[in-house]
Amino acid sequence: MKEKMIYDFSTYGLYYENKIYSDNNPTFSLLLGTLELEYDFKNMELIGVSGYLPILEENKEKIVLENIVQENIVLQLPRNTEINVGDVWSLFDISPQMKKYFAPLNISYDGKKGIIQLGVNDKGNKRLLKVTNNIFCKLDNKGVIKCLFIHPDSFINEPKG
């Protein structure tokens, strides 16, 4: 079965269904609050996002995904930082410059399109990087992630009304 990203409104959980973990594909994680950004250990590329992500209300502003370019997001580790397979670190310990975009964590949700936005989406940078089928990013001029767009395959237990 194909891997699917699911958002569950009843638990505010973002997770993968049918995800297969393997010793051949070791990973490590960086935490953005209660969200886990999963990276491939061998090539340091962002490969997944999951965790607790409370969407409390739908935003009135539409989220637009355009000017999309397929590109991998490769983590640049600070000097003298050693990460091991299975490690979990705070994102801000590894990339403190991301604090200005993600602290506090701004969450926007476009219910019509099924897109969740985290971070700062200024209108200056039009280029949007497609990391996976469900994850898109905008970078600042130094290559630091400043905005994450998450587009789950499905939403379940949506509130009525």
C-alpha positions as CSV (number, residue, x, y, z in Angstrom):
1,M,0.0,0.0,0.0
2,K,1.1,3.5,-0.7
3,E,2.2,5.8,2.1
4,K,-0.3,8.5,2.9
5,M,-0.1,11.6,5.1
6,I,-3.1,12.0,7.4
7,Y,-4.3,14.9,9.6
8,D,-6.7,13.9,12.4
9,F,-8.7,16.8,13.8
10,S,-9.8,14.7,16.8
11,T,-6.2,14.3,18.1
12,Y,-4.6,17.2,16.2
13,G,-2.2,14.6,14.9
14,L,-0.3,14.6,11.6
15,Y,1.0,11.2,10.7
16,Y,1.8,8.7,8.0
17,E,-0.3,5.7,7.2
18,N,1.5,2.7,5.7
19,K,4.9,4.2,6.3
20,I,7.6,1.5,6.2
21,Y,10.7,2.0,8.3
22,S,13.9,0.1,7.4
23,D,17.4,-0.2,8.7
24,N,18.4,0.5,5.1
25,N,17.0,4.0,5.4
26,P,18.1,5.3,8.8
27,T,16.8,8.7,10.0
28,F,17.1,11.3,12.7
29,S,14.6,14.0,13.7
30,L,14.5,17.7,14.5
31,L,11.7,18.9,16.7
32,L,9.8,22.1,15.9
33,G,7.7,22.3,19.1
34,T,5.6,19.2,19.0
35,L,6.3,18.5,15.3
36,E,8.9,16.1,14.1
37,L,10.9,16.9,11.0
38,E,12.4,13.6,9.8
39,Y,15.6,13.6,7.9
40,D,17.3,10.9,5.9
41,F,20.6,10.2,7.8
42,K,22.7,9.3,4.7
43,N,22.0,12.4,2.7
44,M,20.6,14.8,5.3
45,E,17.4,15.5,3.3
46,L,14.1,16.4,4.8
47,I,11.7,13.4,4.1
48,G,8.8,13.8,6.5
49,V,6.8,15.8,9.0
50,S,4.6,14.4,11.7
51,G,3.4,15.0,15.2
52,Y,1.0,17.1,17.3
53,L,-0.2,20.1,15.3
54,P,-3.3,21.9,16.7
55,I,-5.4,23.5,13.9
56,L,-8.0,25.3,16.0
57,E,-9.7,27.4,13.2
58,E,-9.6,27.9,9.5
59,N,-7.9,31.1,8.3
60,K,-9.8,33.5,6.0
61,E,-6.7,34.1,3.8
62,K,-6.2,31.6,1.0
63,I,-2.9,29.8,0.8
64,V,-1.5,29.6,-2.7
65,L,1.1,27.1,-3.8
66,E,2.6,28.3,-7.1
67,N,6.0,28.6,-8.8
68,I,6.8,25.1,-7.6
69,V,10.3,23.7,-8.2
70,Q,11.2,20.1,-7.2
71,E,14.2,20.3,-4.9
72,N,15.6,18.5,-1.9
73,I,16.1,20.4,1.4
74,V,19.5,19.4,2.7
75,L,20.4,20.2,6.3
76,Q,23.6,22.0,7.0
77,L,24.9,21.0,10.4
78,P,26.8,23.6,12.5
79,R,30.5,22.8,13.0
80,N,31.4,20.2,15.6
81,T,27.8,18.9,15.7
82,E,27.5,15.1,15.5
83,I,24.2,13.5,14.8
84,N,23.6,9.8,15.1
85,V,20.9,7.5,13.6
86,G,17.7,7.8,15.6
87,D,18.7,11.1,17.4
88,V,16.1,13.7,18.2
89,W,17.3,17.3,18.5
90,S,15.6,20.6,18.9
91,L,15.4,22.3,15.5
92,F,16.6,25.6,17.1
93,D,19.7,23.9,18.6
94,I,20.8,22.8,15.1
95,S,19.5,25.8,13.2
96,P,19.1,28.8,15.6
97,Q,18.5,31.2,12.7
98,M,15.1,29.5,12.1
99,K,13.8,31.0,15.4
100,K,13.0,34.2,13.6
101,Y,10.6,32.4,11.3
102,F,9.1,29.7,13.6
103,A,9.1,31.1,17.2
104,P,6.4,31.6,18.1
105,L,4.9,29.0,15.7
106,N,2.3,30.5,13.4
107,I,-0.1,28.0,12.0
108,S,-2.5,28.8,9.1
109,Y,-5.0,26.5,7.6
110,D,-6.8,26.7,4.3
111,G,-9.6,24.2,4.6
112,K,-10.8,24.5,1.0
113,K,-7.4,23.5,-0.3
114,G,-6.3,21.3,2.6
115,I,-3.0,23.2,3.1
116,I,-1.4,23.9,6.5
117,Q,1.2,26.7,6.6
118,L,3.9,27.0,9.3
119,G,6.3,30.0,9.6
120,V,6.6,33.2,7.7
121,N,5.3,33.4,4.2
122,D,6.3,36.8,3.0
123,K,5.3,37.7,-0.5
124,G,8.9,38.5,-1.5
125,N,10.2,35.0,-2.3
126,K,8.0,33.5,-5.0
127,R,9.9,30.3,-5.4
128,L,8.4,27.3,-3.6
129,L,10.3,24.1,-3.2
130,K,8.5,20.7,-3.5
131,V,10.3,18.4,-1.0
132,T,7.8,15.5,-1.2
133,N,4.2,15.2,-2.4
134,N,3.1,16.6,0.9
135,I,5.8,19.0,1.9
136,F,6.7,22.3,0.3
137,C,9.1,25.0,1.6
138,K,10.2,28.5,1.1
139,L,13.8,29.5,2.0
140,D,15.3,32.8,2.9
141,N,18.2,34.3,0.9
142,K,20.7,32.2,3.0
143,G,18.9,28.9,2.3
144,V,17.2,28.7,5.7
145,I,13.7,27.3,5.8
146,K,11.3,30.1,6.6
147,C,8.0,28.6,5.7
148,L,6.6,25.0,5.6
149,F,3.5,24.1,3.7
150,I,2.0,20.7,4.5
151,H,-0.6,19.2,2.2
152,P,-1.9,15.9,3.8
153,D,-3.4,13.3,1.5
154,S,-6.5,13.3,3.7
155,F,-8.1,14.9,6.7
156,I,-10.2,12.8,9.1
157,N,-12.7,13.6,12.0
158,E,-13.2,17.2,10.7
159,P,-15.4,19.2,13.1
160,K,-19.0,19.8,11.9
161,G,-20.1,23.4,11.3
